Amino acid sequence: MPRRLAIAAGLAALLSLPILALATARALQALPADLGQLPAAARNTFFDRHGQRLTVTYQNRWNLHDRVELHRVPALLQSAVLLSEDKRFLAHGGVDWLARASAVLQNLRAGRAVRGASTISEQVVRMLHPRPRTLWSRWLEGFEARRLEQRFSKPEILEFYLNQVPYGARRRGIVQAADYYFDRDLSTLNEKEMLALAVLVRAPRWLDPRRHRPALERAIGRLAQRAAASGRLAIDPAGIHRQPLQTASGTLTHNLAHFVAFARAQPETPLQGRVDTSIDAELQQKVQAVLDTRLDRLAASNAGNGAALVVDHHSNTIVSWAVGHAGRPGKAYGDINAVTVRRQPGSALKPLLYAQALSRGWSAATLLDDAPLEQRVGTGMHTYHNYSRAHYGPVSLREALGNSLNIPAVRAIQYIGAERFLYFLHNLGFTSLAGHPNVYGDGLALGNGEVSLYELVQAYAALARMGDFKPLGYLQTRQHTPRQNPHGGNGTARGRRVLSEDVASLVADILADPGAREKEFGRDSILNFPHQTAVKTGTSSDYRDAWALGFNDRFSAGVWIGNLDYSAMHEVTGSTGPAPVLRAIFNEVNRHRRVRPLYFSNKLVKRRICADSAAPASGNCRARDEWFLPGAPLTPPAADTAIRLRKPSPGLMLAMDPRIPDHLEYFEFALSPSSRIKKVNWFINDRLVASTTDHRYAWPLQRGSFRARAEVLTADNELPLQTAVVTYHVQ
């Protein structure tokens, strides 16, 4: 009976051989024609202007960019890998039967799988044809490894292996491993670091030098002892033990994932292949470091997020795109591209507002009344204040812009009109401001709309180019010729003039004038840069956003700091938050070049004027020099000569306060202030209720619906001026 069973088993095995052979033949997969030609990446690859790769991702199946030719791999590293992984590599034909037999004995003794004994050729096959780790897979890998060695030479196989072998953190190949573990190039590794790369292949997780340093040191020691005993490597184990093993921090110096995501979304970006961008990776690294350091220092003030954008406005291309803490784990909202997020700009739009006022007849000497101002917002009243809560009376446009005063800015937008200003901003690429002018009203002058850092820097770059607007570019050819990007513009890369050179030049001169900002920022302001630079800050309400923007002869830049969850910071302003970052950025871009003054139009005319009246200087006034647009009158027009009924405003809704006796409640009627006023007759529901010699009147409050108007006698008119009728309601 046992003999019959043995015969039956032998016959079954004999009959199964053809089946096994057929199954094996069908399961074997084709090998590539060339180990050096791997499948192209599924996505495009981005490079900076100097050819440095920007898309640092390790999610690919293959290492396509960090490969090294075998003759450039240090001989010690080659020998160490062979000794550690496949000491008979040069002798076997794909399968090391001695190593397999030894592995089987070790596994039987241990009662579990402790060793696999795969040759380098079998490991290459496993990379080319991933399969579940089963006996059947090992069977197939042996045949395919033999085929591999019949098709390719030993050096070709070893070179492929050294470039594609997986390490920790999805790194592949010895080049990526040397950079990840030691932040070093292969040619600079010491003997101990080379042995570390050799032993890490076997267990990158359990031998990680940052987490399991003792285990790695022991593995290196064992390999050094084997090498010395075999005589294959001329090394001294004791000397290797004393050598340093300085591991890299593992922290990215820069992360351009947000820029790459932006670029990939643009229609001009190729879907596959090489994409040469205008980014300067070296500058990017420094901008990122400065921004992150500033955010770390402002953490106690609840400033969690930030962004910086730097543009070469000569070529109109982006050279740095930094998002605060990009790539750093544990940082809130790190996946949001803060360069393109819409936030309230605060005072950052004021240079553009005053550029419009200058285009419509004002001058840098035009006087604006910086006095307390209360005006209608919706159906209520809003009191405007400067940041410092101080008021300076009549100030020139130069001082109003330089000191970023709010009340003069409101008077400027009332002169221009919110609709006209919004149209101008649209021409400058502010597509975020999509609301009707009535949505923003006068508050647009103070930044009640939401815009992105990208849009602001793009607009400031147009100012820097003397009013020539072009959508920012981010691509360039291999010869580094810039190409523009229509993002944020009108779909064309061709420039268009949005301001005259004279107006843009005058605005830049004001923004670069330390004396113009002295009232609010002081004589030694952080905004007084070493080289002539036009600078503007902005702070939104409740300290939710802080901005600093500027440009010099070559570069335009902007910085935003805030919180992407819209929580308020603790009194972080444009000057205290992002301005130091902006200053550091300009120090960096100016480091290795000759910085020239800002362009100044030779058409501007210098005149001597009285500082207090803006009239031509005489011997009896405090005189100063000012620049005027060509053809401007000697005496500039007043900021606003019309006399209007400011309070009450049309549609105003008021309510009696139940805590105050009715006979003690008053509401102040007010005209726009004017030195021309001699007498004002106040009418309620067409009935004369009071006459004053001032532009204000305290009306006794009462419930009901009312119509108000004023009849104004002025020094320069014989007939009284009539204001428009305003309706309002008191509850």
Sequence and secondary structure as in RCSB ss.txt:
>XXXX:A:sequence
MPRRLAIAAGLAALLSLPILALATARALQALPADLGQLPAAARNTFFDRHGQRLTVTYQNRWNLHDRVELHRVPA
LLQSAVLLSEDKRFLAHGGVDWLARASAVLQNLRAGRAVRGASTISEQVVRMLHPRPRTLWSRWLEGFEARRLEQ
RFSKPEILEFYLNQVPYGARRRGIVQAADYYFDRDLSTLNEKEMLALAVLVRAPRWLDPRRHRPALERAIGRLAQ
RAAASGRLAIDPAGIHRQPLQTASGTLTHNLAHFVAFARAQPETPLQGRVDTSIDAELQQKVQAVLDTRLDRLAA
SNAGNGAALVVDHHSNTIVSWAVGHAGRPGKAYGDINAVTVRRQPGSALKPLLYAQALSRGWSAATLLDDAPLEQ
RVGTGMHTYHNYSRAHYGPVSLREALGNSLNIPAVRAIQYIGAERFLYFLHNLGFTSLAGHPNVYGDGLALGNGE
VSLYELVQAYAALARMGDFKPLGYLQTRQHTPRQNPHGGNGTARGRRVLSEDVASLVADILADPGAREKEFGRDS
ILNFPHQTAVKTGTSSDYRDAWALGFNDRFSAGVWIGNLDYSAMHEVTGSTGPAPVLRAIFNEVNRHRRVRPLYF
SNKLVKRRICADSAAPASGNCRARDEWFLPGAPLTPPAADTAIRLRKPSPGLMLAMDPRIPDHLEYFEFALSPSS
RIKKVNWFINDRLVASTTDHRYAWPLQRGSFRARAEVLTADNELPLQTAVVTYHVQ
>XXXX:A:secstr
 HHHHHHHHHHHHHHHHHHHHHHHHHH     S TT     SS EEE TTS B      SSS  SS   GGGS H
HHHHHHHHHH TTTTTSSS  HHHHHHHHHHHHHHTS       HHHHHHHHHS   SSHHHHHHHHHHHHHHHH
HS HHHHHHHHHHH B GGG BHHHHHHHHHHS  GGG  HHHHHHHHHHTT TTTT TTT HHHHHHHHHHHHH
HHHHHTSS   HHHHHHS         S   HHHHHHHHTSTTS SSSEEEBS  HHHHHHHHHHHHHHHHHTGG
GT  EEEEEEEETTTTEEEEEEETTTT TT TTTTS TTT EE  GGGGHHHHHHHHHHTT  TT EEEES EEE
EETTEEEEE  TTS   EEEEHHHHHHTT HHHHHHHHHHH HHHHHHHHHHTT TT  S HHHHGGGGGGT S 
EEHHHHHHHHHHHHTTSEE   EEEE TT  EEE  TTTTS  S EE S HHHHHHHHHHHT GGGGHHHH TT 
TT  SS  EEEEEE GGG EEEEEEE SSEEEEEEEE TT    SS  TTTTTHHHHHHHHHHHTTTS       
 TT EEEEEETTT SB  TTS EEEEEE TT  SS   S     EEES TTEEE   TTS GGG EEEEEE   T
TEEEEEEEETTEEEEEESSSEEEEE  SEEEEEEEEEEETT SS EE   EEEEE 
